[in-house]
């Protein structure tokens, strides 16, 4: 089970024109919003990544506006794990569970998931908060991710798994968020 004390959210490359090319992008952006706001309710740390922002542009406002207290970590490799700043920040958090969201599923999300599993992290990929330009690439990316040992999940599954109970103020805020 995911817990608020052992989990970190990693947002991968939801940037510029590339993000606008995603199928069902409005649904993707809404799911990213709900996931980010939800983990913020639980005070779960977030690591925000951007692939060559000088070329792909900045993270879309629908995401970056929610992360005003954070600074994105730029990367040139597809896997976040190849970026020393990412690994240093992840290690410093002392978390064992990583939730992944972002784009593209079959490239950066996939390679990051595989590397994290190899480093003994429990990895969950939020299938309704990841995307690829072409649906078949998302499908294949998710299949390969699962074969490598990461678990598929959804925004609501993540949030309710962390919540676990209905008898506190966080639950009331969570219900407002996902309605």
OpenMM code with the backbone's topology and positions (N, CA, C; nanometers):
from openmm import Vec3, app, unit

residues = "UNK UNK UNK UNK UNK UNK UNK UNK UNK UNK UNK UNK UNK UNK UNK UNK UNK UNK UNK UNK UNK UNK UNK UNK UNK UNK UNK UNK UNK UNK UNK UNK UNK UNK UNK UNK UNK UNK UNK UNK UNK UNK UNK UNK UNK UNK UNK UNK UNK UNK UNK UNK UNK UNK UNK UNK UNK UNK UNK UNK UNK UNK UNK UNK UNK UNK UNK UNK UNK UNK UNK UNK UNK UNK UNK UNK UNK UNK UNK UNK UNK UNK UNK UNK UNK UNK UNK UNK UNK UNK UNK UNK UNK UNK UNK UNK UNK UNK UNK UNK UNK UNK UNK UNK UNK UNK UNK UNK UNK UNK UNK UNK UNK UNK UNK UNK UNK UNK UNK UNK UNK UNK UNK UNK UNK UNK UNK UNK UNK UNK UNK UNK UNK UNK UNK UNK UNK UNK UNK UNK UNK UNK UNK UNK UNK UNK UNK UNK UNK UNK UNK UNK UNK UNK UNK UNK UNK UNK UNK UNK UNK UNK UNK UNK UNK UNK UNK UNK UNK UNK UNK UNK UNK UNK UNK UNK UNK UNK UNK".split()
positions = [
    Vec3(0.0839, -0.1197, 0.0000),
    Vec3(0.0000, 0.0000, 0.0000),
    Vec3(0.0879, 0.1254, 0.0000),
    Vec3(0.0469, 0.2228, -0.0773),
    Vec3(0.1137, 0.3521, -0.0727),
    Vec3(0.0800, 0.4201, 0.0593),
    Vec3(0.1784, 0.4863, 0.1180),
    Vec3(0.1549, 0.5639, 0.2395),
    Vec3(0.2134, 0.7027, 0.2212),
    Vec3(0.1589, 0.7986, 0.2938),
    Vec3(0.2073, 0.9358, 0.2782),
    Vec3(0.3497, 0.9530, 0.3287),
    Vec3(0.3942, 0.8663, 0.4180),
    Vec3(0.5287, 0.8785, 0.4730),
    Vec3(0.6364, 0.8098, 0.3900),
    Vec3(0.5957, 0.7272, 0.2939),
    Vec3(0.6964, 0.6552, 0.2158),
    Vec3(0.6919, 0.6873, 0.0661),
    Vec3(0.6042, 0.7787, 0.0261),
    Vec3(0.5775, 0.8030, -0.1153),
    Vec3(0.6306, 0.9379, -0.1616),
    Vec3(0.6715, 0.9431, -0.2873),
    Vec3(0.7082, 1.0664, -0.3563),
    Vec3(0.6426, 1.0626, -0.4947),
    Vec3(0.5997, 1.1780, -0.5426),
    Vec3(0.5440, 1.1907, -0.6775),
    Vec3(0.6504, 1.2498, -0.7686),
    Vec3(0.6695, 1.1893, -0.8859),
    Vec3(0.7602, 1.2428, -0.9869),
    Vec3(0.6781, 1.2800, -1.1100),
    Vec3(0.6873, 1.4068, -1.1476),
    Vec3(0.6172, 1.4588, -1.2655),
    Vec3(0.7202, 1.4715, -1.3768),
    Vec3(0.6950, 1.4043, -1.4887),
    Vec3(0.7940, 1.3932, -1.5956),
    Vec3(0.7497, 1.4665, -1.7222),
    Vec3(0.8172, 1.5755, -1.7544),
    Vec3(0.8195, 1.6366, -1.8876),
    Vec3(0.6848, 1.6752, -1.9475),
    Vec3(0.5988, 1.7362, -1.8709),
    Vec3(0.4686, 1.7793, -1.9238),
    Vec3(0.4876, 1.9212, -1.9783),
    Vec3(0.5489, 1.9284, -2.0945),
    Vec3(0.6020, 2.0542, -2.1440),
    Vec3(0.5479, 2.0983, -2.2792),
    Vec3(0.5365, 2.2285, -2.2941),
    Vec3(0.5177, 2.2987, -2.4187),
    Vec3(0.4278, 2.2340, -2.5209),
    Vec3(0.4727, 2.2446, -2.6459),
    Vec3(0.3946, 2.1935, -2.7586),
    Vec3(0.3761, 2.0422, -2.7526),
    Vec3(0.4750, 1.9716, -2.6974),
    Vec3(0.4635, 1.8258, -2.6874),
    Vec3(0.3413, 1.7878, -2.6045),
    Vec3(0.3204, 1.8556, -2.4918),
    Vec3(0.2045, 1.8258, -2.4067),
    Vec3(0.0738, 1.8517, -2.4820),
    Vec3(0.0740, 1.9522, -2.5675),
    Vec3(-0.0473, 1.9852, -2.6424),
    Vec3(-0.0799, 1.8811, -2.7494),
    Vec3(0.0164, 1.7965, -2.7851),
    Vec3(-0.0047, 1.6931, -2.8867),
    Vec3(-0.0654, 1.5646, -2.8304),
    Vec3(-0.0761, 1.5561, -2.6989),
    Vec3(-0.1245, 1.4327, -2.6372),
    Vec3(-0.2726, 1.4107, -2.6676),
    Vec3(-0.3105, 1.2856, -2.6993),
    Vec3(-0.4533, 1.2568, -2.7181),
    Vec3(-0.5287, 1.2788, -2.5870),
    Vec3(-0.6499, 1.3253, -2.5969),
    Vec3(-0.7334, 1.3501, -2.4777),
    Vec3(-0.6603, 1.4374, -2.3755),
    Vec3(-0.5922, 1.5390, -2.4241),
    Vec3(-0.5075, 1.6197, -2.3365),
    Vec3(-0.5846, 1.6896, -2.2249),
    Vec3(-0.7085, 1.7293, -2.2492),
    Vec3(-0.7845, 1.7946, -2.1422),
    Vec3(-0.8070, 1.6994, -2.0251),
    Vec3(-0.8376, 1.5736, -2.0569),
    Vec3(-0.8540, 1.4733, -1.9518),
    Vec3(-0.7205, 1.4467, -1.8815),
    Vec3(-0.6127, 1.4372, -1.9587),
    Vec3(-0.4791, 1.4183, -1.9017),
    Vec3(-0.4457, 1.5330, -1.8066),
    Vec3(-0.4674, 1.6563, -1.8508),
    Vec3(-0.4341, 1.7726, -1.7678),
    Vec3(-0.5198, 1.7761, -1.6411),
    Vec3(-0.6481, 1.7391, -1.6527),
    Vec3(-0.7359, 1.7340, -1.5353),
    Vec3(-0.6874, 1.6272, -1.4366),
    Vec3(-0.6489, 1.5115, -1.4886),
    Vec3(-0.5992, 1.4047, -1.4021),
    Vec3(-0.4677, 1.4436, -1.3349),
    Vec3(-0.3794, 1.5088, -1.4085),
    Vec3(-0.2546, 1.5576, -1.3484),
    Vec3(-0.2849, 1.6577, -1.2375),
    Vec3(-0.3779, 1.7475, -1.2641),
    Vec3(-0.4194, 1.8460, -1.1640),
    Vec3(-0.4683, 1.7767, -1.0369),
    Vec3(-0.5593, 1.6811, -1.0534),
    Vec3(-0.6151, 1.6122, -0.9365),
    Vec3(-0.5091, 1.5318, -0.8618),
    Vec3(-0.4187, 1.4686, -0.9349),
    Vec3(-0.3119, 1.3928, -0.8703),
    Vec3(-0.2206, 1.4857, -0.7901),
    Vec3(-0.1788, 1.5947, -0.8509),
    Vec3(-0.0891, 1.6887, -0.7824),
    Vec3(-0.1574, 1.7495, -0.6606),
    Vec3(-0.2787, 1.7990, -0.6778),
    Vec3(-0.3509, 1.8588, -0.5641),
    Vec3(-0.3742, 1.7553, -0.4539),
    Vec3(-0.4031, 1.6318, -0.4944),
    Vec3(-0.4256, 1.5256, -0.3969),
    Vec3(-0.3014, 1.4952, -0.3152),
    Vec3(-0.1875, 1.4776, -0.3813),
    Vec3(-0.0663, 1.4478, -0.3033),
    Vec3(-0.0252, 1.5671, -0.2180),
    Vec3(-0.0572, 1.6870, -0.2642),
    Vec3(-0.0298, 1.8050, -0.1820),
    Vec3(-0.1146, 1.8055, -0.0547),
    Vec3(-0.2372, 1.7534, -0.0626),
    Vec3(-0.3205, 1.7403, 0.0581),
    Vec3(-0.2519, 1.6564, 0.1653),
    Vec3(-0.1750, 1.5573, 0.1202),
    Vec3(-0.1072, 1.4654, 0.2120),
    Vec3(0.0363, 1.5091, 0.2445),
    Vec3(0.0762, 1.6249, 0.1923),
    Vec3(0.2134, 1.6751, 0.2116),
    Vec3(0.3185, 1.5765, 0.1606),
    Vec3(0.2880, 1.5106, 0.0515),
    Vec3(0.3818, 1.4194, -0.0122),
    Vec3(0.4763, 1.5018, -0.0994),
    Vec3(0.6060, 1.4746, -0.0893),
    Vec3(0.7001, 1.5506, -0.1724),
    Vec3(0.6799, 1.5232, -0.3213),
    Vec3(0.7120, 1.6243, -0.3997),
    Vec3(0.7004, 1.6174, -0.5458),
    Vec3(0.8354, 1.6538, -0.6057),
    Vec3(0.8787, 1.5738, -0.7025),
    Vec3(0.9959, 1.6081, -0.7822),
    Vec3(0.9462, 1.6356, -0.9232),
    Vec3(0.9863, 1.7499, -0.9761),
    Vec3(0.9347, 1.8003, -1.1041),
    Vec3(1.0493, 1.8018, -1.2056),
    Vec3(1.0316, 1.7292, -1.3139),
    Vec3(1.1354, 1.7139, -1.4152),
    Vec3(1.0936, 1.7779, -1.5478),
    Vec3(1.1960, 1.8310, -1.6193),
    Vec3(1.1744, 1.8856, -1.7529),
    Vec3(1.2854, 1.8371, -1.8455),
    Vec3(1.2458, 1.7859, -1.9613),
    Vec3(1.3400, 1.7409, -2.0634),
    Vec3(1.3836, 1.8602, -2.1473),
    Vec3(1.5112, 1.8877, -2.1523),
    Vec3(1.5691, 1.9980, -2.2300),
    Vec3(1.4707, 2.1152, -2.2472),
    Vec3(1.4408, 2.1856, -2.1372),
    Vec3(1.3400, 2.2925, -2.1441),
    Vec3(1.3745, 2.4031, -2.2433),
    Vec3(1.5031, 2.4204, -2.2737),
    Vec3(1.5412, 2.5213, -2.3727),
    Vec3(1.4918, 2.4836, -2.5125),
    Vec3(1.4666, 2.3552, -2.5342),
    Vec3(1.4168, 2.3093, -2.6652),
    Vec3(1.2670, 2.2766, -2.6624),
    Vec3(1.2217, 2.2074, -2.5573),
    Vec3(1.0812, 2.1666, -2.5507),
    Vec3(0.9907, 2.2724, -2.4877),
    Vec3(1.0493, 2.3704, -2.4230),
    Vec3(0.9705, 2.4721, -2.3563),
    Vec3(0.9418, 2.4342, -2.2118),
    Vec3(0.8780, 2.5260, -2.1402),
    Vec3(0.8495, 2.5016, -1.9985),
    Vec3(0.7302, 2.4092, -1.9795),
    Vec3(0.7149, 2.3627, -1.8579),
    Vec3(0.5978, 2.2840, -1.8186),
    Vec3(0.4722, 2.3673, -1.8424),
    Vec3(0.3669, 2.3026, -1.8865),
    Vec3(0.2411, 2.3729, -1.9149),
    Vec3(0.1879, 2.4397, -1.7873),
    Vec3(0.1214, 2.5546, -1.8006),
    Vec3(0.0699, 2.6254, -1.6830),
    Vec3(-0.0274, 2.5436, -1.5987),
    Vec3(-0.1036, 2.4534, -1.6625),
    Vec3(-0.1987, 2.3699, -1.5878),
    Vec3(-0.1278, 2.2875, -1.4804),
    Vec3(-0.0005, 2.2608, -1.5001),
    Vec3(0.0793, 2.1865, -1.4028),
    Vec3(0.1689, 2.2812, -1.3231),
    Vec3(0.2441, 2.3649, -1.3922),
    Vec3(0.3422, 2.4506, -1.3234),
    Vec3(0.2778, 2.5470, -1.2248),
    Vec3(0.1563, 2.5918, -1.2523),
    Vec3(0.0880, 2.6832, -1.1594),
    Vec3(0.0605, 2.6169, -1.0245),
    Vec3(0.0578, 2.4836, -1.0220),
    Vec3(0.0341, 2.4100, -0.8975),
    Vec3(0.1631, 2.3865, -0.8194),
    Vec3(0.2763, 2.4183, -0.8807),
    Vec3(0.4068, 2.3827, -0.8242),
    Vec3(0.4926, 2.5053, -0.7961),
    Vec3(0.4302, 2.6148, -0.7584),
    Vec3(0.5019, 2.7417, -0.7468),
    Vec3(0.6113, 2.7430, -0.6412),
    Vec3(0.6067, 2.6534, -0.5450),
    Vec3(0.7113, 2.6462, -0.4428),
    Vec3(0.8277, 2.5563, -0.4856),
    Vec3(0.8188, 2.4972, -0.6048),
    Vec3(0.9205, 2.4036, -0.6519),
    Vec3(0.9921, 2.4581, -0.7751),
    Vec3(1.1085, 2.4030, -0.8002),
    Vec3(1.1847, 2.4358, -0.9201),
    Vec3(1.2039, 2.3071, -0.9999),
    Vec3(1.1753, 2.3114, -1.1306),
    Vec3(1.1947, 2.1894, -1.2095),
    Vec3(1.3425, 2.1554, -1.2240),
    Vec3(1.3689, 2.0267, -1.2330),
    Vec3(1.5048, 1.9788, -1.2569),
    Vec3(1.5170, 1.9497, -1.4066),
    Vec3(1.6076, 2.0188, -1.4757),
    Vec3(1.6248, 1.9903, -1.6183),
    Vec3(1.7034, 1.8608, -1.6379),
    Vec3(1.6745, 1.7933, -1.7498),
    Vec3(1.7476, 1.6702, -1.7812),
    Vec3(1.7676, 1.6595, -1.9313),
    Vec3(1.8708, 1.5835, -1.9677),
    Vec3(1.8972, 1.5566, -2.1087),
    Vec3(1.8771, 1.4097, -2.1416),
    Vec3(1.8925, 1.3231, -2.0417),
    Vec3(1.8673, 1.1797, -2.0610),
    Vec3(1.7170, 1.1559, -2.0541),
    Vec3(1.6723, 1.0465, -2.1129),
    Vec3(1.5309, 1.0136, -2.1041),
    Vec3(1.4925, 0.9721, -1.9625),
    Vec3(1.5741, 0.8901, -1.8996),
    Vec3(1.5456, 0.8472, -1.7620),
    Vec3(1.5828, 0.9570, -1.6632),
    Vec3(1.4912, 0.9856, -1.5736),
    Vec3(1.5215, 1.0827, -1.4675),
    Vec3(1.6402, 1.0360, -1.3842),
    Vec3(1.6570, 0.9052, -1.3712),
    Vec3(1.7626, 0.8484, -1.2875),
    Vec3(1.9024, 0.8779, -1.3401),
    Vec3(1.9145, 0.9147, -1.4663),
    Vec3(2.0443, 0.9493, -1.5230),
    Vec3(2.0857, 1.0919, -1.4868),
    Vec3(1.9956, 1.1654, -1.4237),
    Vec3(2.0247, 1.3027, -1.3816),
    Vec3(2.0677, 1.3017, -1.2345),
    Vec3(2.1953, 1.3329, -1.2047),
    Vec3(2.2441, 1.3283, -1.0667),
    Vec3(2.1631, 1.4140, -0.9689),
    Vec3(2.1135, 1.5283, -1.0125),
    Vec3(2.0350, 1.6143, -0.9224),
    Vec3(1.9059, 1.5434, -0.8813),
    Vec3(1.8447, 1.4736, -0.9746),
    Vec3(1.7243, 1.3966, -0.9433),
    Vec3(1.7549, 1.2892, -0.8394),
    Vec3(1.8583, 1.2116, -0.8653),
    Vec3(1.8914, 1.1020, -0.7735),
    Vec3(1.9282, 1.1551, -0.6349),
    Vec3(1.9977, 1.2664, -0.6301),
    Vec3(2.0330, 1.3256, -0.5001),
    Vec3(1.9066, 1.3684, -0.4256),
    Vec3(1.8156, 1.4352, -0.4964),
    Vec3(1.6916, 1.4797, -0.4325),
    Vec3(1.6067, 1.3608, -0.3892),
    Vec3(1.5942, 1.2606, -0.4746),
    Vec3(1.5159, 1.1417, -0.4405),
    Vec3(1.5757, 1.0716, -0.3185),
    Vec3(1.7042, 1.0512, -0.3180),
    Vec3(1.7713, 0.9846, -0.2051),
    Vec3(1.7533, 1.0614, -0.0756),
    Vec3(1.7596, 1.1942, -0.0836),
    Vec3(1.7488, 1.2769, 0.0372),
    Vec3(1.6104, 1.2683, 0.1018),
    Vec3(1.5101, 1.2283, 0.0252),
    Vec3(1.3736, 1.2196, 0.0778),
    Vec3(1.3506, 1.0935, 0.1607),
    Vec3(1.4377, 0.9951, 0.1460),
    Vec3(1.4235, 0.8699, 0.2218),
    Vec3(1.2879, 0.8039, 0.1993),
    Vec3(1.2442, 0.7992, 0.0751),
    Vec3(1.1162, 0.7373, 0.0382),
    Vec3(1.1433, 0.6092, -0.0397),
    Vec3(1.0554, 0.5131, -0.0285),
    Vec3(1.0734, 0.3850, -0.0985),
    Vec3(0.9716, 0.3635, -0.2099),
    Vec3(0.8675, 0.4461, -0.2126),
    Vec3(0.7611, 0.4310, -0.3112),
    Vec3(0.7581, 0.5539, -0.4011),
    Vec3(0.7563, 0.5304, -0.5330),
    Vec3(0.7578, 0.6398, -0.6294),
    Vec3(0.6360, 0.6282, -0.7191),
    Vec3(0.5617, 0.7365, -0.7282),
    Vec3(0.4480, 0.7471, -0.8198),
    Vec3(0.4964, 0.8271, -0.9404),
    Vec3(0.4770, 0.7735, -1.0600),
    Vec3(0.5193, 0.8416, -1.1820),
    Vec3(0.3996, 0.8879, -1.2638),
    Vec3(0.4108, 1.0095, -1.3165),
    Vec3(0.3125, 1.0615, -1.4103),
    Vec3(0.3865, 1.1474, -1.5122),
    Vec3(0.3230, 1.1741, -1.6247),
    Vec3(0.3838, 1.2619, -1.7236),
    Vec3(0.3872, 1.2025, -1.8624),
    Vec3(0.4823, 1.2541, -1.9426),
    Vec3(0.4929, 1.2134, -2.0827),
    Vec3(0.6392, 1.1956, -2.1213),
    Vec3(0.6692, 1.1194, -2.2192),
    Vec3(0.5856, 1.0250, -2.2886),
    Vec3(0.6008, 0.8887, -2.2230),
    Vec3(0.4901, 0.8145, -2.2184),
    Vec3(0.4835, 0.6872, -2.1470),
    Vec3(0.5908, 0.5888, -2.1923),
    Vec3(0.6099, 0.5769, -2.3218),
    Vec3(0.6991, 0.4747, -2.3778),
    Vec3(0.8465, 0.5161, -2.3814),
    Vec3(0.8759, 0.6393, -2.3415),
    Vec3(1.0144, 0.6867, -2.3456),
    Vec3(1.0597, 0.7227, -2.2040),
    Vec3(1.0352, 0.8459, -2.1626),
    Vec3(1.0879, 0.8941, -2.0344),
    Vec3(1.0224, 0.8267, -1.9138),
    Vec3(0.8914, 0.8074, -1.9179),
    Vec3(0.8247, 0.7411, -1.8057),
    Vec3(0.8727, 0.5964, -1.7968),
    Vec3(0.8770, 0.5283, -1.9095),
    Vec3(0.9218, 0.3891, -1.9140),
    Vec3(1.0648, 0.3749, -1.8617),
    Vec3(1.1577, 0.4529, -1.9166),
    Vec3(1.2978, 0.4383, -1.8777),
    Vec3(1.3202, 0.4748, -1.7308),
    Vec3(1.2477, 0.5747, -1.6818),
    Vec3(1.2579, 0.6108, -1.5409),
    Vec3(1.2045, 0.4979, -1.4534),
    Vec3(1.0906, 0.4420, -1.4905),
    Vec3(1.0309, 0.3319, -1.4131),
    Vec3(1.1268, 0.2134, -1.4050),
    Vec3(1.1838, 0.1747, -1.5173),
    Vec3(1.2748, 0.0603, -1.5213),
    Vec3(1.3961, 0.0861, -1.4314),
    Vec3(1.4536, 0.2052, -1.4414),
    Vec3(1.5711, 0.2373, -1.3592),
    Vec3(1.5374, 0.2408, -1.2105),
    Vec3(1.4211, 0.2945, -1.1748),
    Vec3(1.3820, 0.2992, -1.0332),
    Vec3(1.3579, 0.1590, -0.9770),
    Vec3(1.2920, 0.0731, -1.0549),
    Vec3(1.2705, -0.0649, -1.0109),
    Vec3(1.4064, -0.1323, -0.9881),
    Vec3(1.5012, -0.1096, -1.0779),
    Vec3(1.6346, -0.1690, -1.0646),
    Vec3(1.7065, -0.1181, -0.9397),
    Vec3(1.6661, -0.0007, -0.8930),
    Vec3(1.7246, 0.0566, -0.7710),
    Vec3(1.6421, 0.0208, -0.6470),
    Vec3(1.5514, -0.0744, -0.6617),
    Vec3(1.4697, -0.1283, -0.5520),
    Vec3(1.3625, -0.0334, -0.4987),
    Vec3(1.3179, 0.0602, -0.5794),
    Vec3(1.2020, 0.1411, -0.5431),
    Vec3(1.0760, 0.0660, -0.5852),
    Vec3(0.9688, 0.0840, -0.5078),
    Vec3(0.8374, 0.0346, -0.5479),
    Vec3(0.7778, 0.1445, -0.6356),
    Vec3(0.7522, 0.1126, -0.7595),
    Vec3(0.7109, 0.2135, -0.8573),
    Vec3(0.5676, 0.1871, -0.9016),
    Vec3(0.4884, 0.2937, -0.9014),
    Vec3(0.3524, 0.2873, -0.9550),
    Vec3(0.3381, 0.3946, -1.0618),
    Vec3(0.2867, 0.3548, -1.1768),
    Vec3(0.2674, 0.4454, -1.2896),
    Vec3(0.1184, 0.4739, -1.3017),
    Vec3(0.0833, 0.6007, -1.2989),
    Vec3(-0.0569, 0.6428, -1.2992),
    Vec3(-0.1060, 0.6464, -1.4440),
    Vec3(-0.1769, 0.5413, -1.4845),
    Vec3(-0.2112, 0.5226, -1.6256),
    Vec3(-0.3012, 0.6324, -1.6821),
    Vec3(-0.3810, 0.6958, -1.5976),
    Vec3(-0.4649, 0.8055, -1.6480),
    Vec3(-0.3988, 0.9420, -1.6305),
    Vec3(-0.2693, 0.9428, -1.5919),
    Vec3(-0.1924, 1.0671, -1.5807),
    Vec3(-0.0584, 1.0525, -1.6541),
    Vec3(-0.0541, 0.9610, -1.7504),
    Vec3(0.0585, 0.9503, -1.8437),
    Vec3(0.0015, 0.9468, -1.9844),
    Vec3(0.0853, 0.9799, -2.0825),
    Vec3(0.0377, 0.9772, -2.2207),
    Vec3(0.1556, 0.9695, -2.3163),
    Vec3(0.1233, 0.9345, -2.4393),
    Vec3(0.2156, 0.9361, -2.5526),
    Vec3(0.1405, 0.9933, -2.6713),
    Vec3(0.2145, 1.0476, -2.7658),
    Vec3(0.1500, 1.1074, -2.8827),
    Vec3(0.0608, 1.0085, -2.9561),
    Vec3(0.1018, 0.8815, -2.9593),
    Vec3(0.0244, 0.7793, -3.0286),
    Vec3(-0.0212, 0.6749, -2.9280),
    Vec3(-0.1503, 0.6429, -2.9258),
    Vec3(-0.2045, 0.5493, -2.8267),
    Vec3(-0.1309, 0.4151, -2.8198),
    Vec3(-0.0878, 0.3623, -2.9347),
    Vec3(-0.0186, 0.2333, -2.9305),
    Vec3(0.1134, 0.2434, -2.8540),
    Vec3(0.1801, 0.3576, -2.8600),
    Vec3(0.3038, 0.3753, -2.7829),
    Vec3(0.2752, 0.3771, -2.6326),
    Vec3(0.1652, 0.4389, -2.5928),
    Vec3(0.1280, 0.4375, -2.4513),
    Vec3(0.0986, 0.2943, -2.4073),
    Vec3(0.0226, 0.2230, -2.4873),
    Vec3(-0.0128, 0.0846, -2.4537),
    Vec3(0.1118, -0.0015, -2.4374),
    Vec3(0.2009, 0.0039, -2.5342),
    Vec3(0.3233, -0.0760, -2.5286),
    Vec3(0.4100, -0.0314, -2.4117),
    Vec3(0.4209, 0.0992, -2.3910),
    Vec3(0.4990, 0.1502, -2.2773),
    Vec3(0.4475, 0.0964, -2.1450),
    Vec3(0.3158, 0.0980, -2.1253),
    Vec3(0.2576, 0.0477, -2.0000),
    Vec3(0.2787, -0.1026, -1.9856),
    Vec3(0.2671, -0.1770, -2.0959),
    Vec3(0.2905, -0.3220, -2.0900),
    Vec3(0.4346, -0.3519, -2.0505),
    Vec3(0.5291, -0.2814, -2.1110),
    Vec3(0.6708, -0.3037, -2.0799),
    Vec3(0.7020, -0.2631, -1.9357),
    Vec3(0.6435, -0.1526, -1.8909),
    Vec3(0.6633, -0.1068, -1.7530),
    Vec3(0.6172, -0.2145, -1.6553),
    Vec3(0.4996, -0.2709, -1.6794),
    Vec3(0.4458, -0.3749, -1.5903),
    Vec3(0.5353, -0.4991, -1.5903),
    Vec3(0.5860, -0.5365, -1.7082),
    Vec3(0.6733, -0.6535, -1.7162),
    Vec3(0.8033, -0.6325, -1.6398),
    Vec3(0.8451, -0.5090, -1.6255),
    Vec3(0.9698, -0.4780, -1.5545),
    Vec3(0.9488, -0.4641, -1.4038),
    Vec3(0.8235, -0.4740, -1.3572),
    Vec3(0.8001, -0.4769, -1.2134),
    Vec3(0.7330, -0.3556, -1.1533),
    Vec3(0.7002, -0.2569, -1.2330),
    Vec3(0.6246, -0.1431, -1.1813),
    Vec3(0.4755, -0.1758, -1.1890),
    Vec3(0.3965, -0.1125, -1.1041),
    Vec3(0.2531, -0.1407, -1.0963),
    Vec3(0.1730, -0.0305, -1.1662),
    Vec3(0.0724, -0.0675, -1.2448),
    Vec3(-0.0192, 0.0332, -1.2981),
    Vec3(-0.1177, 0.0743, -1.1898),
    Vec3(-0.1600, 0.1991, -1.1946),
    Vec3(-0.2584, 0.2497, -1.1001),
    Vec3(-0.3338, 0.3642, -1.1666),
    Vec3(-0.4269, 0.4238, -1.0930),
    Vec3(-0.5012, 0.5401, -1.1425),
    Vec3(-0.4944, 0.6509, -1.0386),
    Vec3(-0.5336, 0.7704, -1.0801),
    Vec3(-0.5326, 0.8845, -0.9885),
    Vec3(-0.6145, 0.8533, -0.8638),
    Vec3(-0.7380, 0.8095, -0.8820),
    Vec3(-0.8232, 0.7843, -0.7655),
    Vec3(-0.7700, 0.6693, -0.6804),
    Vec3(-0.7161, 0.5662, -0.7431),
    Vec3(-0.6598, 0.4560, -0.6651),
    Vec3(-0.5466, 0.5056, -0.5765),
    Vec3(-0.4561, 0.5854, -0.6324),
    Vec3(-0.3450, 0.6416, -0.5547),
    Vec3(-0.3974, 0.7211, -0.4361),
    Vec3(-0.4889, 0.8114, -0.4629),
    Vec3(-0.5341, 0.9032, -0.3576),
    Vec3(-0.6114, 0.8313, -0.2473),
    Vec3(-0.6979, 0.7390, -0.2846),
    Vec3(-0.7736, 0.6665, -0.1814),
    Vec3(-0.6862, 0.5651, -0.1079),
    Vec3(-0.5876, 0.5105, -0.1761),
    Vec3(-0.4950, 0.4185, -0.1093),
    Vec3(-0.4157, 0.4916, -0.0015),
    Vec3(-0.3724, 0.6124, -0.0322),
    Vec3(-0.2990, 0.6914, 0.0673),
    Vec3(-0.3931, 0.7382, 0.1779),
    Vec3(-0.5145, 0.7762, 0.1417),
    Vec3(-0.6120, 0.8267, 0.2394),
    Vec3(-0.6493, 0.7208, 0.3432),
    Vec3(-0.6872, 0.6034, 0.3004),
    Vec3(-0.7194, 0.4864, 0.3819),
    Vec3(-0.8407, 0.5003, 0.4741),
    Vec3(-0.8785, 0.6207, 0.5160),
    Vec3(-0.9869, 0.6381, 0.6133),
    Vec3(-1.0834, 0.7476, 0.5673),
    Vec3(-1.2050, 0.7437, 0.6206),
    Vec3(-1.3050, 0.8448, 0.5854),
    Vec3(-1.3309, 0.9425, 0.6989),
    Vec3(-1.2638, 0.9260, 0.8101),
    Vec3(-1.3006, 1.0024, 0.9296),
    Vec3(-1.2018, 1.1140, 0.9647),
    Vec3(-1.1548, 1.1887, 0.8620),
    Vec3(-1.0715, 1.3048, 0.8925),
    Vec3(-1.0947, 1.4161, 0.7899),
    Vec3(-1.0373, 1.5323, 0.8163),
    Vec3(-1.0573, 1.6487, 0.7296),
    Vec3(-0.9984, 1.6280, 0.5900),
    Vec3(-0.8908, 1.5535, 0.5796),
    Vec3(-0.8296, 1.5294, 0.4496),
    Vec3(-0.9268, 1.4580, 0.3564),
    Vec3(-1.0024, 1.3644, 0.4093),
    Vec3(-1.0987, 1.2923, 0.3269),
    Vec3(-1.2011, 1.3888, 0.2676),
    Vec3(-1.2502, 1.4819, 0.3478),
    Vec3(-1.3501, 1.5780, 0.2980),
    Vec3(-1.2901, 1.6636, 0.1842),
    Vec3(-1.1654, 1.7032, 0.1987),
    Vec3(-1.0975, 1.7815, 0.0932),
    Vec3(-1.0745, 1.6959, -0.0310),
    Vec3(-1.0398, 1.5710, -0.0113),
    Vec3(-1.0169, 1.4803, -0.1223),
    Vec3(-1.1434, 1.4592, -0.2034),
    Vec3(-1.2542, 1.4410, -0.1369),
    Vec3(-1.3830, 1.4221, -0.2064),
    Vec3(-1.4172, 1.5453, -0.2907),
    Vec3(-1.3932, 1.6641, -0.2374),
    Vec3(-1.4203, 1.7879, -0.3140),
    Vec3(-1.3331, 1.7912, -0.4389),
    Vec3(-1.2102, 1.7474, -0.4254),
    Vec3(-1.1148, 1.7529, -0.5368),
    Vec3(-1.1559, 1.6613, -0.6514),
    Vec3(-1.1973, 1.5416, -0.6216),
    Vec3(-1.2217, 1.4453, -0.7300),
    Vec3(-1.3626, 1.4502, -0.7863),
    Vec3(-1.4519, 1.5248, -0.7243),
    Vec3(-1.5891, 1.5352, -0.7777),
    Vec3(-1.5928, 1.6130, -0.9060),
] * unit.nanometer
topology = app.Topology()
chain = topology.addChain("A")
for resn in residues:
    res = topology.addResidue(resn, chain)
    for name in ("N", "CA", "C"):
        topology.addAtom(name, app.Element.getBySymbol(name[0]), res)
